[in-house]
């Protein structure tokens, strides 16, 4: 797990005194000034960004890779969403304080959102952990900050508003980390962002129509559950509900195998049954009340397109009690090429462990599995979760500057809380200090990296135009 240690004694940071941890953060400023995080200059030997994407494509479903490129080419922002490996390579050459946390690894603004807690509250948190790994806290903050800048540019905000969005995002991270530094460890662990409370707090800062639109979006999120997925993703076949085909985005298993999918169904059924052992005992008992009836391959996300992702249809009491589970392939984190490799041999377990560590509340069915045969020619790791459970994400195309800044503050607070759970929150807060040096530096970094992202986006477009790679748009 992510642990910061005293460089001389090896003592875990949480066992040092508050004064020692505070001194550690201040001492790091002399070695890595906060202003050193400003700007971005690509290395002279910077890898070809398209080449990095091609390297990732080598392990993915070949016929789905063009869809990934097509989704990345929609805009510079969608390119950025799929370019976690490219940015990890770039961040490896940037200054770091040496204070380690559990990193998300892909903390852009669209990987935050709302979902249901086990207590059926609507909460706001990070919602993507495919790349999670212990690493420098700055990398997550820089990926978030740059995403805010790129999104603000995509909305064609004025320069001052672009900068304001980044400033407020990072300033909230700094302020929240300072508050967490003064809290007990249990209080940090219990901290969460309740969406209804956040909306009520922000209501006085926005026009009634803006609040009404937010409430409408949240109400829509509450309808996104297994029942709504069931109505959209299934149809009746010979009197039995089956997952509907929508190739290449959704392909039922009977359309993937010559034997009608019987062998594949059996393999998936057995592995999902085995995944139960990774759940808490009470949740294992709950899952055992459901029977599996169908599977399909489903394309998900932007950066994840081409990895193997399956959805499983299960029923509990009767056909009015559906449950959709998603089995998503977990490969090595993009950070592992630049940091220590994961301590977990199963990358599904890496994802699940990181998610539990960073999130305040996680899906009750979150677990992992390993498939060594029955699907294709090689062994693969997966993590499992509910397909939909009141999930909702930001719609940046509708955001105004004030709204994006408010959203950035939510993301900044949430990321600080996630880092405070696993790293030395006192040392990080001490390093950041009370002034605005760090956030001003990240405004410069974000602007420079947005330019680099634009160049990389154009490089991908040129690779398609030249015939080097194939992109499939509109899916």
C-alpha positions as semicolon CSV with decimal commas, in nm:
position;residue;x (nm);y (nm);z (nm)
1;X;0,000;0,000;0,000
2;X;0,100;0,364;-0,035
3;X;0,322;0,465;0,257
4;X;0,547;0,761;0,307
5;X;0,846;0,692;0,530
6;X;1,108;0,902;0,702
7;X;1,409;0,883;0,471
8;X;1,658;0,842;0,756
9;X;1,475;0,615;0,999
10;X;1,232;0,433;0,771
11;X;0,955;0,506;1,019
12;X;0,609;0,511;0,853
13;X;0,491;0,871;0,827
14;X;0,179;0,805;1,033
15;X;0,405;0,705;1,327
16;X;0,600;1,033;1,326
17;X;0,481;1,324;1,535
18;X;0,273;1,601;1,382
19;X;0,569;1,835;1,421
20;X;0,801;1,592;1,241
21;X;0,553;1,546;0,957
22;X;0,505;1,921;0,925
23;X;0,880;1,975;0,919
24;X;0,914;1,711;0,651
25;X;0,672;1,894;0,423
26;X;0,846;2,226;0,473
27;X;1,188;2,074;0,412
28;X;1,077;1,938;0,077
29;X;0,999;2,293;-0,041
30;X;1,371;2,373;-0,044
31;X;1,444;2,068;-0,258
32;X;1,138;2,095;-0,485
33;X;1,001;2,452;-0,480
34;X;0,631;2,479;-0,547
35;X;0,710;2,710;-0,838
36;X;0,907;2,426;-1,002
37;X;0,578;2,264;-1,100
38;X;0,502;2,546;-1,343
39;X;0,522;2,495;-1,717
40;X;0,588;2,187;-1,923
41;X;0,868;2,119;-2,167
42;X;0,857;1,791;-2,361
43;X;1,172;1,586;-2,327
44;X;1,409;1,579;-2,624
45;X;1,363;1,201;-2,642
46;X;0,987;1,214;-2,580
47;X;0,822;0,897;-2,713
48;X;0,596;0,922;-3,016
49;X;0,244;0,964;-2,866
50;X;0,081;0,760;-3,142
51;X;0,341;0,490;-3,085
52;X;0,240;0,471;-2,718
53;X;-0,124;0,426;-2,819
54;X;-0,025;0,155;-3,067
55;X;0,166;-0,021;-2,790
56;X;-0,149;-0,030;-2,579
57;X;-0,351;-0,153;-2,878
58;X;-0,132;-0,462;-2,912
59;X;-0,309;-0,634;-2,620
60;X;-0,662;-0,524;-2,708
61;X;-0,943;-0,666;-2,920
62;X;-0,823;-0,574;-3,272
63;X;-1,164;-0,497;-3,421
64;X;-1,242;-0,255;-3,136
65;X;-0,922;-0,049;-3,147
66;X;-1,046;0,173;-3,436
67;X;-1,345;0,267;-3,217
68;X;-1,104;0,385;-2,947
69;X;-0,920;0,605;-3,195
70;X;-1,249;0,735;-3,331
71;X;-1,369;0,834;-2,984
72;X;-1,037;1,000;-2,903
73;X;-1,056;1,207;-3,221
74;X;-1,391;1,366;-3,134
75;X;-1,208;1,654;-2,965
76;X;-0,884;1,740;-2,782
77;X;-1,066;1,668;-2,455
78;X;-1,175;1,317;-2,557
79;X;-0,819;1,259;-2,679
80;X;-0,694;1,360;-2,335
81;X;-0,935;1,112;-2,173
82;X;-0,771;0,830;-2,365
83;X;-0,413;0,953;-2,325
84;X;-0,336;0,848;-1,967
85;X;-0,026;0,654;-2,079
86;X;0,104;0,951;-2,276
87;X;0,069;1,183;-1,979
88;X;0,217;0,931;-1,736
89;X;0,524;0,922;-1,961
90;X;0,540;1,302;-1,953
91;X;0,483;1,331;-1,577
92;X;0,772;1,093;-1,510
93;X;1,009;1,375;-1,601
94;X;0,845;1,644;-1,389
95;X;0,941;1,752;-1,034
96;X;0,801;1,550;-0,745
97;X;0,809;1,602;-0,370
98;X;0,873;1,237;-0,288
99;X;0,553;1,207;-0,082
100;X;0,357;0,903;-0,197
101;X;-0,018;0,839;-0,195
102;X;-0,250;0,592;-0,360
103;X;-0,290;0,757;-0,699
104;X;-0,597;0,730;-0,917
105;X;-0,363;0,740;-1,216
106;X;-0,627;0,893;-1,443
107;X;-0,783;1,173;-1,238
108;X;-0,936;1,381;-1,518
109;X;-1,264;1,558;-1,450
110;X;-1,482;1,299;-1,628
111;X;-1,356;1,029;-1,393
112;X;-1,539;1,199;-1,107
113;X;-1,912;1,167;-1,070
114;X;-2,214;1,067;-0,866
115;X;-2,330;0,721;-0,770
116;X;-2,524;0,546;-0,496
117;X;-2,364;0,451;-0,168
118;X;-2,468;0,124;-0,002
119;X;-2,685;0,337;0,227
120;X;-2,865;0,468;-0,088
121;X;-2,729;0,819;-0,064
122;X;-2,615;0,998;-0,377
123;X;-2,245;1,067;-0,327
124;X;-1,975;1,236;-0,536
125;X;-1,639;1,064;-0,574
126;X;-1,372;0,938;-0,811
127;X;-1,523;0,661;-1,021
128;X;-1,242;0,514;-1,234
129;X;-0,946;0,325;-1,090
130;X;-0,811;0,123;-1,383
131;X;-0,472;0,294;-1,345
132;X;-0,454;0,318;-0,964
133;X;-0,111;0,267;-0,807
134;X;0,095;0,417;-0,524
135;X;0,275;0,719;-0,665
136;X;0,340;1,096;-0,643
137;X;0,033;1,291;-0,533
138;X;0,131;1,570;-0,776
139;X;0,064;1,347;-1,078
140;X;-0,306;1,314;-0,995
141;X;-0,340;1,686;-0,926
142;X;-0,168;1,777;-1,252
143;X;-0,387;1,539;-1,454
144;X;-0,698;1,689;-1,296
145;X;-0,579;2,048;-1,341
146;X;-0,487;1,997;-1,707
147;X;-0,825;1,834;-1,773
148;X;-0,999;2,142;-1,633
149;X;-0,793;2,368;-1,860
150;X;-0,859;2,157;-2,170
151;X;-1,232;2,138;-2,092
152;X;-1,246;2,516;-2,038
153;X;-1,072;2,572;-2,371
154;X;-1,314;2,333;-2,541
155;X;-1,601;2,544;-2,406
156;X;-1,421;2,847;-2,552
157;X;-1,402;3,025;-2,216
158;X;-1,208;3,350;-2,195
159;X;-0,848;3,315;-2,083
160;X;-0,921;3,455;-1,736
161;X;-1,201;3,200;-1,693
162;X;-0,976;2,915;-1,804
163;X;-0,726;3,017;-1,541
164;X;-0,994;3,067;-1,279
165;X;-1,125;2,713;-1,328
166;X;-0,780;2,564;-1,269
167;X;-0,699;2,800;-0,982
168;X;-1,016;2,717;-0,793
169;X;-0,975;2,342;-0,850
170;X;-0,620;2,331;-0,716
171;X;-0,686;2,588;-0,442
172;X;-0,964;2,366;-0,309
173;X;-0,728;2,068;-0,312
174;X;-0,479;2,270;-0,104
175;X;-0,742;2,404;0,136
176;X;-0,906;2,065;0,180
177;X;-0,571;1,897;0,246
178;X;-0,502;2,156;0,517
179;X;-0,835;2,073;0,680
180;X;-0,770;1,699;0,658
181;X;-0,426;1,753;0,812
182;X;-0,598;1,890;1,123
183;X;-0,848;1,604;1,149
184;X;-0,821;1,269;1,322
185;X;-0,751;0,966;1,107
186;X;-1,102;0,830;1,165
187;X;-1,263;1,161;1,072
188;X;-1,066;1,163;0,747
189;X;-1,175;0,806;0,679
190;X;-1,542;0,888;0,736
191;X;-1,535;1,209;0,529
192;X;-1,753;1,202;0,220
193;X;-1,926;1,444;-0,015
194;X;-2,303;1,411;0,007
195;X;-2,448;1,546;-0,318
196;X;-2,775;1,682;-0,179
197;X;-2,586;1,875;0,089
198;X;-2,341;2,012;-0,168
199;X;-2,623;2,130;-0,396
200;X;-2,797;2,300;-0,103
201;X;-2,473;2,474;-0,007
202;X;-2,411;2,598;-0,361
203;X;-2,770;2,699;-0,434
204;X;-2,721;3,058;-0,316
205;X;-2,431;3,106;-0,559
206;X;-2,622;3,015;-0,876
207;X;-2,934;3,121;-1,059
208;X;-3,250;2,915;-0,993
209;X;-3,251;2,776;-1,348
210;X;-2,893;2,652;-1,305
211;X;-2,981;2,477;-0,980
212;X;-3,292;2,332;-1,142
213;X;-3,079;2,187;-1,424
214;X;-2,844;2,031;-1,169
215;X;-3,135;1,879;-0,979
216;X;-3,272;1,742;-1,306
217;X;-2,937;1,580;-1,381
218;X;-2,925;1,423;-1,035
219;X;-3,281;1,297;-1,065
220;X;-3,182;1,132;-1,393
221;X;-2,883;0,967;-1,224
222;X;-3,117;0,814;-0,964
223;X;-3,304;0,634;-1,243
224;X;-2,989;0,469;-1,372
225;X;-3,002;0,131;-1,202
226;X;-3,027;-0,234;-1,298
227;X;-3,398;-0,197;-1,375
228;X;-3,337;0,086;-1,623
229;X;-3,044;-0,107;-1,773
230;X;-3,271;-0,410;-1,804
231;X;-3,528;-0,212;-2,005
232;X;-3,261;-0,073;-2,239
233;X;-3,027;-0,369;-2,281
234;X;-3,262;-0,669;-2,308
235;X;-3,538;-0,807;-2,525
236;X;-3,745;-1,125;-2,516
237;X;-3,625;-1,431;-2,707
238;X;-3,853;-1,735;-2,696
239;X;-4,014;-1,599;-2,384
240;X;-3,681;-1,541;-2,205
241;X;-3,506;-1,207;-2,147
242;X;-3,176;-1,186;-2,334
243;X;-2,918;-0,912;-2,382
244;X;-2,990;-0,730;-2,706
245;X;-2,726;-0,723;-2,980
246;X;-2,589;-0,385;-3,091
247;X;-2,264;-0,476;-3,267
248;X;-1,987;-0,384;-3,234
249;X;-2,075;-0,208;-2,906
250;X;-2,274;-0,497;-2,755
251;X;-2,222;-0,852;-2,878
252;X;-2,400;-1,143;-2,700
253;X;-2,182;-1,447;-2,645
254;X;-2,386;-1,662;-2,886
255;X;-2,264;-1,431;-3,163
256;X;-1,899;-1,462;-3,060
257;X;-1,857;-1,839;-3,072
258;X;-1,935;-2,110;-3,327
259;X;-2,100;-2,332;-3,065
260;X;-2,354;-2,064;-2,983
261;X;-2,154;-1,951;-2,683
262;X;-2,222;-2,254;-2,462
263;X;-1,858;-2,315;-2,373
264;X;-1,795;-1,944;-2,321
265;X;-2,108;-1,912;-2,106
266;X;-1,993;-2,203;-1,892
267;X;-1,646;-2,051;-1,849
268;X;-1,783;-1,709;-1,758
269;X;-2,042;-1,859;-1,525
270;X;-1,775;-2,054;-1,339
271;X;-1,544;-1,755;-1,306
272;X;-1,818;-1,521;-1,187
273;X;-1,913;-1,784;-0,931
274;X;-1,550;-1,795;-0,818
275;X;-1,537;-1,415;-0,791
276;X;-1,781;-1,438;-0,500
277;X;-1,491;-1,538;-0,275
278;X;-1,343;-1,186;-0,310
279;X;-1,655;-1,027;-0,157
280;X;-1,738;-0,972;0,207
281;X;-1,929;-1,269;0,346
282;X;-2,263;-1,088;0,374
283;X;-2,241;-0,966;0,014
284;X;-2,147;-1,315;-0,097
285;X;-2,471;-1,441;0,054
286;X;-2,663;-1,166;-0,126
287;X;-2,508;-1,248;-0,463
288;X;-2,586;-1,617;-0,419
289;X;-2,954;-1,525;-0,434
290;X;-2,909;-1,437;-0,802
291;X;-2,887;-1,674;-1,098
292;X;-2,690;-1,590;-1,411
293;X;-2,876;-1,610;-1,740
294;X;-2,680;-1,428;-2,011
295;X;-2,350;-1,258;-2,102
296;X;-2,238;-1,012;-2,368
297;X;-1,923;-0,822;-2,461
298;X;-1,971;-0,447;-2,422
299;X;-1,756;-0,155;-2,535
300;X;-1,697;0,095;-2,254
301;X;-1,535;0,437;-2,210
302;X;-1,276;0,605;-2,427
303;X;-0,934;0,499;-2,306
304;X;-1,068;0,154;-2,212
305;X;-1,205;0,068;-2,555
306;X;-1,053;-0,256;-2,676
307;X;-0,999;-0,408;-2,335
308;X;-1,227;-0,703;-2,268
309;X;-1,544;-0,598;-2,091
310;X;-1,841;-0,826;-2,029
311;X;-2,183;-0,767;-1,884
312;X;-2,371;-1,042;-1,703
313;X;-2,748;-1,052;-1,659
314;X;-2,870;-1,207;-1,334
315;X;-3,210;-1,242;-1,168
316;X;-3,302;-1,262;-0,803
317;X;-3,659;-1,319;-0,685
318;X;-3,804;-1,307;-1,038
319;X;-3,769;-1,121;-1,366
320;X;-3,863;-0,797;-1,192
321;X;-3,545;-0,833;-0,986
322;X;-3,260;-0,798;-1,240
323;X;-2,895;-0,730;-1,168
324;X;-2,632;-0,636;-1,424
325;X;-2,270;-0,699;-1,334
326;X;-1,980;-0,569;-1,540
327;X;-1,657;-0,767;-1,571
328;X;-1,387;-0,530;-1,696
329;X;-1,038;-0,639;-1,792
330;X;-0,762;-0,499;-1,572
331;X;-0,420;-0,465;-1,732
332;X;-0,110;-0,319;-1,569
333;X;-0,144;0,045;-1,467
334;X;-0,002;0,303;-1,708
335;X;0,199;0,429;-1,409
336;X;0,386;0,100;-1,368
337;X;0,624;0,180;-1,650
338;X;0,753;0,475;-1,450
339;X;0,709;0,368;-1,085
340;X;0,741;0,053;-0,879
341;X;0,518;-0,229;-1,010
342;X;0,205;-0,321;-0,821
343;X;0,241;-0,551;-0,522
344;X;-0,066;-0,739;-0,646
345;X;-0,020;-1,016;-0,900
346;X;-0,385;-0,985;-1,004
347;X;-0,453;-0,644;-1,160
348;X;-0,820;-0,678;-1,079
349;X;-0,725;-0,693;-0,713
350;X;-0,498;-0,390;-0,767
351;X;-0,795;-0,192;-0,900
352;X;-1,035;-0,304;-0,627
353;X;-0,786;-0,242;-0,346
354;X;-0,703;0,104;-0,478
355;X;-1,071;0,187;-0,516
356;X;-1,154;0,083;-0,160
357;X;-0,861;0,289;-0,035
358;X;-0,948;0,607;-0,226
359;X;-1,328;0,604;-0,226
360;X;-1,539;0,692;0,075
361;X;-1,800;0,437;-0,030
362;X;-1,771;0,159;-0,287
363;X;-2,004;-0,072;-0,481
364;X;-2,116;-0,365;-0,264
365;X;-2,040;-0,608;-0,548
366;X;-1,688;-0,478;-0,616
367;X;-1,450;-0,774;-0,649
368;X;-1,199;-0,936;-0,883
369;X;-1,129;-1,256;-1,070
370;X;-0,875;-1,429;-1,293
371;X;-0,964;-1,608;-1,614
372;X;-0,705;-1,855;-1,740
373;X;-0,905;-2,028;-2,013
374;X;-1,239;-2,041;-2,187
375;X;-1,238;-1,689;-2,335
376;X;-0,938;-1,657;-2,564
377;X;-0,575;-1,759;-2,597
378;X;-0,436;-1,598;-2,280
379;X;-0,497;-1,553;-1,910
380;X;-0,656;-1,224;-1,804
381;X;-0,746;-1,035;-1,487
382;X;-1,082;-0,865;-1,435
383;X;-1,261;-0,662;-1,174
384;X;-1,635;-0,686;-1,122
385;X;-1,894;-0,425;-1,020
386;X;-2,254;-0,329;-1,088
387;X;-2,305;-0,193;-1,438
388;X;-2,522;0,095;-1,320
389;X;-2,615;0,217;-0,975
390;X;-2,735;0,578;-0,984
391;X;-2,429;0,672;-1,187
392;X;-2,390;1,016;-1,342
393;X;-2,100;1,224;-1,472
394;X;-2,028;1,582;-1,570
395;X;-2,169;1,720;-1,893
396;X;-1,897;1,969;-1,978
397;X;-2,064;2,079;-2,298
398;X;-2,331;2,253;-2,086
399;X;-2,101;2,414;-1,827
400;X;-2,054;2,788;-1,788
401;X;-1,731;2,922;-1,629
402;X;-1,882;2,961;-1,283
403;X;-2,030;2,612;-1,294
404;X;-1,709;2,450;-1,412
405;X;-1,516;2,625;-1,135
406;X;-1,766;2,494;-0,879
407;X;-1,735;2,146;-1,025
408;X;-1,356;2,177;-1,011
409;X;-1,379;2,258;-0,640
410;X;-1,579;1,940;-0,583
411;X;-1,313;1,742;-0,770
412;X;-1,030;1,914;-0,582
413;X;-1,186;1,838;-0,242
414;X;-1,256;1,479;-0,342
415;X;-0,904;1,414;-0,468
416;X;-0,755;1,563;-0,151
417;X;-0,977;1,339;0,060
418;X;-0,872;1,033;-0,143
419;X;-0,502;1,119;-0,103
420;X;-0,542;1,202;0,267
421;X;-0,669;0,848;0,332
422;X;-0,349;0,684;0,208
423;X;-0,062;0,936;0,221
424;X;0,096;1,176;0,469
425;X;-0,171;1,445;0,463
426;X;0,018;1,656;0,716
427;X;0,337;1,663;0,509
428;X;0,145;1,738;0,188
429;X;-0,046;2,021;0,356
430;X;0,278;2,160;0,497
431;X;0,443;2,144;0,156
432;X;0,150;2,326;-0,009
433;X;0,140;2,593;0,262
434;X;-0,115;2,871;0,294
435;X;-0,030;3,074;-0,013
436;X;-0,126;3,029;-0,377
437;X;0,218;2,936;-0,513
438;X;0,124;2,581;-0,606
439;X;-0,206;2,659;-0,778
440;X;-0,049;2,945;-0,975
441;X;0,226;2,708;-1,089
442;X;-0,035;2,455;-1,201
443;X;-0,218;2,715;-1,406
444;X;0,103;2,754;-1,606
445;X;0,154;2,379;-1,622
446;X;-0,203;2,321;-1,740
447;X;-0,182;2,582;-2,013
448;X;0,146;2,437;-2,141
449;X;0,020;2,080;-2,124
450;X;-0,303;2,174;-2,302
451;X;-0,085;2,290;-2,592
452;X;0,104;1,959;-2,587
453;X;-0,225;1,769;-2,580
454;X;-0,339;1,967;-2,885
455;X;-0,021;1,868;-3,070
456;X;-0,069;1,504;-2,976
457;X;-0,433;1,517;-3,086
458;X;-0,322;1,648;-3,426
459;X;-0,058;1,374;-3,445
460;X;-0,329;1,110;-3,404
461;X;-0,543;1,277;-3,670
462;X;-0,245;1,282;-3,908
463;X;-0,177;0,914;-3,838
464;X;-0,532;0,837;-3,949
465;X;-0,504;1,057;-4,259
466;X;-0,178;0,889;-4,361
467;X;-0,324;0,541;-4,319
468;X;-0,089;0,450;-4,034
469;X;-0,386;0,363;-3,816
470;X;-0,761;0,322;-3,875
471;X;-1,025;0,512;-3,680
472;X;-1,396;0,439;-3,673
473;X;-1,604;0,745;-3,593
474;X;-1,957;0,776;-3,462
475;X;-1,957;0,481;-3,222
